[in-house]
Amino acid sequence: MTDVWMGVPWAVILIVLPLAAAMTAFVWPRISQLLVLGCSLVIVLAVTGLALQLWYHGVFHHALGGWGAPLGIELYADGLSLVLLAATGLVGAGVSVYASAYFSVEEKRRFWPIWLFLLAALNALFLSADLFNLYVTLELMGLAAVALTALPGSRDALAGAARYLFVSLLGSLAYLLGVALLYHAFGSLDIAVLAERLRPVPAAWVALGLMSAGLLLKTALFPLHFWLPPAHSSAPSPVSAVLSALVIKASLYILLRLWIMLFGPFAGDGVAAFLGLLGVAAILWGSVQALRQTRLKLLVAYSTVAQIGYLFLAFPLATVASWNATMVLLLSHALAKSAMFLAAGNFLNFGGHDRIADLDHIVQRLPLSAFAFALAGVSLMGLPPSGGFIGKWLLLEAALVQGRWDLAAVMLLGGLLTAAYVFKVLGKSFTQADVACTYQPKEIPARMQWVALILACGAILLGFGGTPLLPLLEIGVPFDGSGP
Amino acid sequence: MNWQVWLPLLVVLSSLLPGLIIFVLPENRVGLRTVLNISGAIAKLFLVGWMLWGVAEGHHFEARLALLPDIELVLRADPLALLFVTLSAVLWLLTTMYAIGYLEGSPHRSRFFGFFSLCVTAATGVALSGNLLTFLVFYELLTLTTYPLVVHRGTEMARQAGQSYLIYTLAGGALLLLGTVWLYTLTGTLEFTEHGFLHELDTAHHPSLIIIFILLIAGMGVKAALVPLHGWLPKAMIAPAPVSALLHAVAVVKAGAFGIVRVVYDVYGVEFAQMLNLLTPLAIAASVTIIWGSLRALFQDDLKKRLAYSTVSQVSYIALGVALFGPIGTIGGLVHLVHQGIMKITLFFCAGNYAEKLGIHRISQMNGTGRRMPLTTIAFSVAALGMMGAPLTAGAVSKAWLMDGATAANMPWVVWVLWASSLLNAAYFLPILWRSWFLSQPYAWPNDHPPIRQWREAPWLLLLPPLVTGTAILVAGVFATFEMSPLAWAQLITDREYFRGVP
């Protein structure tokens, strides 16, 4: 049994299955829902299988069709990939179930194929090993994400999608330009080979600058975050959840890989400090903006801007402990933020609006969603017991060990600001609205409520999962400079 | 896994599980909810009794769960933990009964009792924490679970009270987190140890340790309502009476005071804290709080607000006792942890009865309540006299030990603080007693509920708890010297801290 389990090429399944399912769903829409739900389940299983393989055999290398680098496509998985694949699997499954109740039949016809396509692109991205494949998957993912934002077809949605498309293309174009420059100058796309050959010549600097700028734009790090709040808040709620939880993490993943293998040793402390500074600014600016919002989905979107900032605090710290902390924060943010967007979507559907001041006893009318929102908020604030707490604890420890009091202060302040905007929503959800609501509240399917709650509980339970998670992260020692 | 591991876990679970089940109960399942509540409370009481017996027999109760590769959640039943956990278990049973009576027929009771149980779970966790991280986890959990209780009524006032509660407590929590992580980077351990675990650190770290002490005490001081961190407590009075009782006597304020005790004794160690000259500033902060709280109480006409300021003052007796270097003061502080709990909860039960049955919220409305609600007023009077430190009550015992402790620690000014506080206590409690016993009843009460059942003044669920705790005040005062009294237990704890295995 174990042999069968260990022998299956789970990594290949992770890419091929959603891709095949996407095409099937496109030509045969009637079974698409069943297909998506089954596919989501298999993805979760496949990630588990891959985790077991990594646990027992170490890092995973696979040359598709027997063609190795530099010509063929190589798959690579270590602890870092695994965390992101796990986030994709869990959030993806949750969103699939949620979407099955959220969209109308007509909308679903269009949603399912693109959604499966996005899942395939994400999985492929997290399993790619060289610069060009990373580009291809990044572009595919971006296009699928844009298509999902445009799904409602309304004027607002199309305008938002067009802006998002522009940013997304600009980001990947800058990245591609950098890749081309590197290839021209050093004759390789393999990260490890490049790491050896990289010399401080102008071409290298320009390439790194372009690639970083493109990736930072796609990750929406302050001050390149301008596009995120409108795009993430105007999208349909399940799409908002995926955009905030997974899509921006993909470009961050590439940046992280490149930073540790290539850029970090090359660029030095100055750039790292600068990235850390941007992270600090993101935390403060995003939180303050979130606090000022009167619309719930915009608040949650600005919260994403702030939380991305936390993920950049590790750059100036640059220890294994701080990278580990970042990964825990990333995973718990993925779970918590998707739960929060889904809960916000329930509020929005229920009352027909997302004005925070008029939430009007929502805590009594949609207790499960309100509870989900609160639990997700707890994790974002970094209060125990939650994944957010574990991540924050590790990061705080790493900062204090290095005497970085400024970063520690920002982390604590950011937590308090997060609490301020989360409880702004929760407080209003207990009270009565000033203006009586004329809108007839809409029934929210139980499925949509439970999915939000389960994802939020996942973020909380992650608080007890530190012991298995950290050793998994160490597989292939992704943060010590060994990688694909 | 054997029963010594399971017992502390079960004590925590005995309120957690009923709480979680209650959340999903429909609103109209009153009977089932009551059964769950009461059976959880009784089970907890039984389990705590078992642990008390076990610890007295010399058994060791400890449960561990790894949270991170080198940090564990630890639940441990040492004598100090048992002092607090016994208090909260007993008072929880009474408060639950009271809350069931108090909220009869009001909306959203499933939510209320769910969070009520979670709140006690957190308080139990705080009590049983075996290291500072576990303490921090449950301490923050306590903040989160009390918030829905404070805003339970859903009015704009309640929302603002909740907001101010959170601003104070979450900021305090952030300081506590910073202090804890900092301490961990210095020592690599957070395990509560008798005589503390810091005295072996290099002297180069002493300035850091002083700042950490301030951070930790400030973090605890928010919940313990040390002046100037007490602002949230009077505002939180907007919550229903059982919640006030819970905040003041069972959980929140007590958790803060208990945390101060833990930091001084089991993190720093009292000798080491004295060596760093940390105890005198703490004593001064506590004294300022005692006087300031009493002064503010004097000028409140709202009964619950006066009681709230009285809590601000009385809880700091605990911190004061801890800060008096020497076993006698320690005993006074620890025993007051229990005594203040039973006295203050009695007062809040009674205040709730006045509000519920007669619509009385202000002291100026209390004329003649003694004749209308004699049993409630007797309980109220006993508790008020206890607060003043009248003979034969629990309050007298704490005050006597504190005063002796101050003399023994060679801090005569503390004796004056205590006397001044007693005078002020008398000045704000005696007028209430005078009004209720000796002034005549008004023409009409603000909002009179005519007696509906055989109990003349209030339903038995509302009357029994204050009578029980009122009796307990007298028992703890009269039989203080008996074995298994709070005083004897406090002596046992102090004995271990000062005289066993001196470092």
Interface residues (C-beta under 8 A of the other chain):
Chain A: H361 V363 Q364 P367 V378 M381 L383 P384 P385 F389 I390 W393 L394 L396 E397 L400 V401 A408 L412 G415 L416 A419 F423 L426 G427 K428 F430 T431 Q432 G463 F464 G466 T467 L470 P471
Chain B: L65 A66 L67 L68 P69 H108 R111 L136 V137 E140 L141 T143 L144 Y147 P148 V151 G154 T155 E156 A158 R159 G162 Q163 L166 L170 A171 G173 A174 L177 L178 V181 W182 Y184 T185
